[in-house]
Every structure is written in C-alpha cells, then in structure tokens.
Amino acid sequence: MISAPPSNEQKRLIWARYRERQPVRVPVTLACNPRIILLDPSLNDAGYTFEDAACDPVIHVEVGLRFQHYVRTVLNHVTDGPTDLPDVWQVSLHTYNVYEAAYFGAEVCFPTGQVPATEPILTDSGDEAMFAVDVEHPLENPYIRRMLVFWDEMDRVCRDMVWQGRPVQLMPWAPTGSDGALTVACNLRGGDFLLDLLDQPETAQRLLSRITEAAIHRRRAFEQYWGDRISRGNGLADDSCIMLSEPQYRRHIMPRHRRFYDAQPGVARGTSFSI
C-alpha cells in the first residue's frame, strides 16, 4: 500500500529535525535544472531551444519560471520540497556544464535536441593555450564578462515582473563550484587525456593543476563579488572519474579534489577522503 506524501508542515518538521541532528529520516531532494522544460515537448509548447534561452534573456527567464512551477507542482510531490507556490519566484542563469571549458576558450555549441556542449580545443598534450588564460582574475575573463552582461539583462527583465500573481527575483550567478578537474580536462582535451595520464603523467598533472587553481580563484572572486548574497563553500562533481580505477583516482585526481576543498574557508585541513 502506497502512503500519502507528507504535507508541507510535515516536510518542514523533517528538515528541522534533520538540521538539529535528530533526523526522522533522510530528507528527499531532486537535483534538476530547466532542461526538464526544454527537452520535453509537452512542457515546451513554444518550442524553445537551448540556444534560444542562451541568447534571449526574456526566454531564459520564462523557461526558468516554468521550471520552478514544475518543481513546485509536480516534482515536489515526491520530495521533501514544498508543493505550495512561493511568495517570490526565484530564477537563475543556467549555463549548464560548459562554463569551465568556455572559461578556457572552448566554443559553446548547441547540438540539436541536447544540452549545450563544447568541443575539445587542446590538440596535443603539450598545447600551451590553457596557460595563456589569466586564471587569477576571473572577473576579467571574456566568457565570464559576457555571462555577467547577460545576467544584467535578465535582471532588467525580472525587475517589476509579476508572474502568476507573484514577483520575480533573479538569483546571483555564481559559478563557484566545479565539474571536477578530470571532467574539465576531458572537455578540453577529449578522451586522449586519459592516455595522457598514462603516457605523459607530468604534463597531465600540469593541466589538472591549472584547472583546479582556476576553480579556486573563480570561487574566491565570485564570493567577493556577491558578498553575503551567496553561501560559502561549494562542491564539485567529477563524473569522468567513473572511467578510472580506484588506484588511478587516488593517484591522479584525489589530490586535486583535496586541494579544491582545502582552499575553502571553514574546511578543516586534513579532511579525510575515502571511496
């Protein structure tokens, strides 16, 4: 027998007990984004593409609002998120998983019927293009500057906007996490980077280090840029690690993950990493 989902009040209690370290059970969440809307014709009756949303701030805001409405009215019936509509709609600028490769100069492309992507730009393991990019001043990076201009355009759309009787607020765009050093290296070099790890480990480590340091500088810059409008401490998801064995991960990638977290304020040195 399937029991009825918890009420909003029951969900609030579940989260309160969880934060008090006296959990009733593990809270249920879903990590998702507006591609739910763009990839489903039944939800995307206007036929918007990812490129449409990437180029037009009005469409980007509309898709974000539809997504938030879908989360509240559909997805949250199977999570511990609220199912009532919010007092204020909160939408975000979504760059999906291209921002780190684009940061280093990769061109963003829009495959038909798929999420945005980038093509590898490093033609050989000794390519120095990566090291010409100034990673210490992220807010001056051409890609970052373009995205901040687009964010400003979205912000103008959201000002004084009312959707379904509720005001709309644009959340800060803060690319302070990372897709992970290995994943970004594969974005930039393609699958050949896995061979580089074996055949040219010193060169491969230099690239991994560069990607990691760029992520650290970017996090610090955006935390300073937005101040208290964003939370501190951010995670990474290095999906490409699934292609490595455990010893390979420990040798090649784990030190980069440790470096990323050790550089965050409030993260204790010597944090134990285990898999």
N, C-alpha and C positions, 0 to 999 in steps of 0.2 A: 504494500500500500504506500502510495506517494503522499507525504505530508504536505500541507500548505506551506508556501515560502514564508519566512519571518516577516513581520510588519516592520515599518521604518523604525518604530520605537524599539522593537526587539533588536534590530540591527545596530542602533545606537548603543544599546547596552552591551552587545557583543564586542563592539570596538572599544567601549570604555573599559570593560574588564580586560581586554587584551592589552591596552596601554597601561593599565595598572599592574600588569604581570600576574593577573589572576584570570587567565582566559577560560571562557566557557567552552570554546572550541577554536580552531584555526579560522580566522575570517577568510571569506572567499572573495577574490577580486579577479578581474579580467584586464589584461594589458592589451589595448587595442588602439586603433587610430582611424582617421577618416577614410582610409582605403576601403573600409566596410561599405561606405556610401558609394564611392566612385566605381567600385568593381561590381556592384550589384545593380543591374538594370531596373529591378523593381523598386530600389531606393533612389536611383539616379535618373528620374524621369526626364530631366533636362539633357541627359547625355553628356555631362561634363567629363572631360579627360583630366588626367593629372597635369598635363601641360596647360590646360585652361586655368586650373586652380593655381598653378605656379606663376602664371603671367598676369592674372587679373585679381586684384585684392578683393573686389566685390564677390567674385565667385569663391575665392578662398574662404571668406567669412561665411558665406551661405552654406558651403559644404561643412564647415566646422559646426555651424548651428544645427544642421540636420544630424550630424554625428552625435552631438551632445543630446539631442532629443531622442535619438535611437537608443543611446546608452541608458537614459533615464526610463524610457517607456518600454523597452524590450530587454536589453541585456541585464539590467539590474534586478530583474525578476529572478535571476539565477545567481546573483552575487549578493554581497552584503553592502552594496551601494544603495542610496535612496531611490525610490521609484516615484517620488513626487517631483514636480518641476521646480527648478531653483528660483530663488528670488532674483538672481542675476545670472544670465548666461555667460559662461567663460569660454572663450575660444582662443585658439593658439595658432601660431605659424608652424606648419609642419613641413620639414624638409626631408623627412623620411631618412633613409640610410645613405645619403650621398654627400653629406656636408663635410666629412673629413677628407674624402678623396678630392672633392671640389676645392677644399681649402688649399690643397697642394697643386691645384691647377688642372685636375681632370674635368672634362666637359660633362655636364649633366645631360642625359638623353632620356627620351620618353618612349620606351617600347610600347607598341600597341597592346592594350589590354593588360598592362603590367605596371608595377610601381616604378618610379624614376630609378635610373641606374647611371653608372659611369663606366667608361671603358679604361682599361689599363693604359698608363702613359709611360711606364718605365720599360724601355726596350731591352735592357740588359742589366745585370746585377750591379754593374759599376756606374749606372746612369747617375749623374750628379744633379739632375733637375730638382730633386727633393731638397737639396741642401742650399739651393738659391732662394728658397722661400724663407722669409723672416718669421720664425715661429715665436719670437719674443714680443712681438707687437701685434697680437691677433686682431685688434680692432681696426688696424690699418690694412688688413688682408683684403684684396679686391672682392673675393666671394663674400666675406663677412660684411663688408660695406654695402654690397648690393642687397643682401638679405635684411640688413637693418633699414635700408631705404624702403624696401617692400613692407617691412613691419610698420614703419611710419605711415605708409599708405593704407594699410589695414586699420591702423589706429584711427585714422581720419574717417574711415568707413564706419567704425564702431561708435564713434562719438555721437551721442544723442540718438543712437539707433535703438529702436524697440522692436522686439520680435516675439510674437505670441504674448504680447502684453507685458514683457519683461525687458529691462535694459540689457545691453550687451557690453561686456568688458573684454578687452584683448589682454591676454596674459603676456608677460615678458618672454621674448625669445632668448633662451639661454642654453646654447649647446655646450653644456659644462660636463657632460659625460663623455663616453667614448664607445665606439663599436668594438674596440679592442685592437691591440697592435697587430696581431696576426691577420685579423679580418681586413683591416685597412691596408696592410701590406699586400694582401691578395687583390684588393681592389685596385691598387696602384701597379702591381707587377703581374697580376694574373696568377694562374696555377704554377707558373715557373718559380714563384717564390718558395714553394715547398721544396723544390730541387735546390734552390739557393741555400736553404737551411742545412742540407746535407753536403753540398759540394763547396759552398763558399760561406761557411758559418760566420766568419768575421764580418763580411760585407752584409750579410743578412741581419746580423745583430745591430749593425750601424743604422740600418733602416728602421728596425723595430724601436731602437732608442730614440730616433728622430720623431717618429710618430707619437711615442709616449710623451716626450718632452713637449711636443706641440699641444697635446691634450691637456697637460698640466698648466701650461701658460694660458691656454684658452679658458680653462676653468677659472683661474685666478682673475683674468681680465674681465670676464662676464660677472663674476661675483662683485668685483669692484664697480663695474658699470651699473648694475641694477641695485646694489646695496641690499637692504632688507626686503626688497620685493621678491627675492628668490631665496630658497632654502640652501644651506651649505651642505657639502658632502654629496657626491654623485657617483653613480655606478657605471660599470661597463658590462658589455655582453659580447664576448669574443666567440661568436658562433663557429668560426672556422677551426677552432680548437678540436672539434669533433674529428678532424682529419689527421690528428696527431695521436701517437701512442701516449700513455701516461709518462714514460720516461722522457719522451721528446717535449711534452708540455712542460714538465718540471725543469728541463734543461734550458729550453729556448724562450718560453713565454711567461712562465710563472714569475721570473724576476721583473718583467715589465709590468705585470699586474700589481706586484708588490710595490714597485716604485710609484705607480699611479696612486695607490691608496695611502702610502706613506707620506705623500706630498700634500694630503688633505688635512686641514686643521681639525684637531679633535680625534684623529685616528691614531690610536696608540702604536708606537713603534714596536716592532717585533710581533705584530699581529700574526696569528697562526693561519697559514693557508694549507688546506688539505683537500684532497679529492679522493 
